[in-house]
């Protein structure tokens, strides 16, 4: 009977270093792709949130025949704050509760939600500092057609440039910047995520 000798050969230090180097090179190729995928995932999350908000606001309008803000001053930018979140989640926010404004205008009250209809559910981790925030932790903003002429001034153009819509919603995107003179897809606004 013939016996077979077992090989006790192990990796040498050189072979081990070569394997570690190859793994390091492959990881170096993979990291930029992961960063790019992470950025695209955040943009997609913001687009989904904006679409959800637009649907919720339109559902509110369909149900009550008016936008959730009781303010006839046109082109006022509002932050999607805790009260607006509560309103969309089915709480009857008192009509005297003032929404947080990102831009000027006279005081506007909420219309309320007396039927306590849930128009949108929010993930608690997306509420930071009482505001509904995008993946870069900046509050979403919106404008409503509060004078009901089906026109809202583009928030990124200082001159009169109207968009035919009932509500506009946006995020500043990855660079967290916006500019009201360069247009909605130029300069600092090139990466903004918008509903129109």
C-alpha positions as CSV (number, residue, x, y, z in Angstrom):
1,X,0.0,0.0,0.0
2,X,1.3,3.3,-1.0
3,X,0.9,6.4,1.3
4,X,0.5,9.9,-0.1
5,X,2.5,12.6,1.5
6,X,0.5,15.6,2.6
7,X,1.8,19.0,1.6
8,X,2.4,21.3,4.5
9,X,3.1,24.2,2.3
10,X,1.7,27.6,3.6
11,X,1.6,31.1,2.1
12,X,4.9,32.8,2.2
13,X,5.1,36.4,3.4
14,X,5.6,37.6,-0.2
15,X,2.5,35.8,-1.4
16,X,0.5,37.2,1.4
17,X,1.7,40.7,0.7
18,X,0.8,40.3,-3.0
19,X,-2.8,39.2,-2.1
20,X,-3.2,42.1,0.3
21,X,-2.0,44.5,-2.4
22,X,-4.4,43.2,-5.0
23,X,-7.3,43.5,-2.5
24,X,-6.2,47.1,-1.8
25,X,-6.1,48.0,-5.5
26,X,-9.6,46.4,-6.0
27,X,-11.0,48.3,-3.0
28,X,-9.5,51.5,-4.5
29,X,-11.5,51.0,-7.6
30,X,-14.6,50.2,-5.7
31,X,-14.7,53.2,-3.3
32,X,-15.4,55.9,-5.9
33,X,-18.2,53.8,-7.3
34,X,-19.7,53.4,-3.9
35,X,-19.5,57.1,-3.2
36,X,-21.3,57.8,-6.5
37,X,-23.9,55.2,-5.8
38,X,-24.5,56.8,-2.3
39,X,-24.9,60.2,-3.9
40,X,-27.4,58.9,-6.5
41,X,-29.3,57.1,-3.7
42,X,-29.7,60.4,-1.7
43,X,-30.9,62.2,-4.9
44,X,-33.4,59.5,-5.5
45,X,-34.6,59.7,-1.8
46,X,-35.1,63.4,-2.2
47,X,-37.0,63.0,-5.5
48,X,-39.2,60.4,-3.8
49,X,-39.9,62.7,-0.8
50,X,-40.7,65.7,-3.1
51,X,-43.0,63.5,-5.2
52,X,-44.7,62.3,-2.0
53,X,-45.2,65.9,-0.7
54,X,-46.6,67.0,-4.0
55,X,-49.1,64.1,-4.0
56,X,-50.0,64.8,-0.4
57,X,-50.6,68.6,-1.0
58,X,-52.7,67.8,-4.1
59,X,-54.7,65.3,-2.1
60,X,-55.3,68.0,0.5
61,X,-56.4,70.4,-2.2
62,X,-58.8,67.7,-3.7
63,X,-60.3,67.0,-0.3
64,X,-60.7,70.6,1.0
65,X,-60.8,72.6,-2.2
66,X,-57.9,74.8,-1.1
67,X,-54.2,74.7,-0.3
68,X,-53.1,74.1,3.4
69,X,-51.9,77.7,3.7
70,X,-54.5,80.5,4.3
71,X,-52.5,83.4,2.9
72,X,-53.4,85.2,-0.3
73,X,-49.9,86.7,-0.6
74,X,-48.4,85.0,-3.6
75,X,-44.9,83.6,-3.9
76,X,-44.1,83.1,-0.3
77,X,-41.7,80.2,0.4
78,X,-42.6,78.0,3.4
79,X,-40.5,75.4,5.1
80,X,-42.0,72.0,5.6
81,X,-42.0,72.3,9.4
82,X,-43.3,70.1,12.2
83,X,-46.8,71.7,12.0
84,X,-47.0,71.1,8.3
85,X,-45.9,67.5,8.9
86,X,-48.6,67.1,11.6
87,X,-51.2,68.5,9.3
88,X,-50.3,66.0,6.5
89,X,-50.2,63.1,9.0
90,X,-53.8,63.7,10.0
91,X,-53.6,66.2,12.9
92,X,-56.0,69.1,12.8
93,X,-53.4,71.8,13.3
94,X,-55.0,74.9,14.6
95,X,-55.6,77.5,11.9
96,X,-53.9,80.1,14.1
97,X,-50.6,78.1,14.0
98,X,-48.2,80.1,11.8
99,X,-46.1,78.1,9.3
100,X,-42.4,78.8,9.2
101,X,-41.5,81.0,6.2
102,X,-38.3,80.9,4.4
103,X,-39.0,84.2,2.7
104,X,-41.1,87.3,3.4
105,X,-44.7,87.9,3.1
106,X,-47.5,88.6,5.6
107,X,-48.6,86.0,8.2
108,X,-50.4,83.1,6.8
109,X,-52.3,80.5,8.9
110,X,-52.9,76.9,8.2
111,X,-56.3,75.9,6.9
112,X,-56.4,72.9,9.3
113,X,-57.4,69.3,8.7
114,X,-60.8,69.0,10.5
115,X,-61.4,65.5,9.0
116,X,-58.1,64.3,10.3
117,X,-57.2,62.7,7.0
118,X,-53.7,61.2,6.7
119,X,-52.2,62.5,3.5
120,X,-48.7,61.3,4.0
121,X,-46.7,59.3,6.6
122,X,-43.2,60.5,7.5
123,X,-40.2,58.6,8.8
124,X,-39.2,59.9,12.2
125,X,-35.5,60.0,11.2
126,X,-36.3,62.5,8.4
127,X,-37.7,65.0,11.0
128,X,-34.7,67.0,12.3
129,X,-35.1,70.1,14.4
130,X,-38.9,69.9,13.8
131,X,-38.5,70.2,10.0
132,X,-38.9,67.5,7.3
133,X,-35.3,67.4,5.9
134,X,-33.7,66.1,2.8
135,X,-30.8,63.7,2.9
136,X,-28.4,66.6,3.3
137,X,-30.3,67.8,6.4
138,X,-31.8,70.9,4.8
139,X,-35.6,71.5,5.2
140,X,-37.7,71.0,2.1
141,X,-39.4,74.2,0.9
142,X,-42.6,74.8,-0.9
143,X,-44.7,77.5,-2.5
144,X,-48.5,77.4,-3.0
145,X,-50.8,79.0,-5.5
146,X,-52.5,80.9,-2.7
147,X,-54.1,83.5,-5.0
148,X,-55.5,80.6,-7.1
149,X,-54.5,81.9,-10.5
150,X,-52.6,78.6,-11.3
151,X,-49.2,80.4,-11.5
152,X,-46.3,80.5,-9.0
153,X,-43.2,82.6,-9.5
154,X,-40.1,80.5,-10.0
155,X,-38.2,80.7,-6.7
156,X,-34.8,80.7,-8.5
157,X,-35.5,83.7,-10.8
158,X,-35.6,87.1,-9.3
159,X,-37.7,88.5,-12.2
160,X,-41.2,87.4,-12.9
161,X,-41.0,83.9,-14.3
162,X,-44.1,82.0,-13.6
163,X,-44.6,78.3,-13.5
164,X,-48.0,76.8,-14.1
165,X,-48.6,74.8,-11.0
166,X,-50.5,74.6,-7.8
167,X,-47.5,73.8,-5.6
168,X,-43.8,73.9,-6.0
169,X,-41.5,71.8,-3.8
170,X,-37.7,71.7,-3.8
171,X,-34.5,70.7,-2.1
172,X,-31.1,72.5,-2.5
173,X,-29.5,69.2,-3.3
174,X,-26.0,67.9,-2.4
175,X,-24.3,71.3,-2.4
176,X,-26.9,72.8,0.0
177,X,-26.9,76.0,-2.1
178,X,-29.5,77.9,-4.1
179,X,-29.5,81.2,-5.9
180,X,-32.5,83.3,-7.0
181,X,-30.9,84.8,-10.1
182,X,-29.3,81.9,-12.0
183,X,-32.4,79.9,-12.9
184,X,-33.6,76.5,-11.6
185,X,-31.0,74.3,-13.2
186,X,-27.9,76.6,-13.5
187,X,-25.0,77.7,-11.3
188,X,-25.5,76.8,-7.7
189,X,-29.0,75.4,-8.6
190,X,-27.7,72.8,-11.1
191,X,-28.0,70.0,-8.5
192,X,-31.3,71.2,-6.9
193,X,-34.1,68.6,-6.8
194,X,-37.3,70.3,-7.9
195,X,-41.0,69.2,-8.4
196,X,-41.5,71.1,-11.7
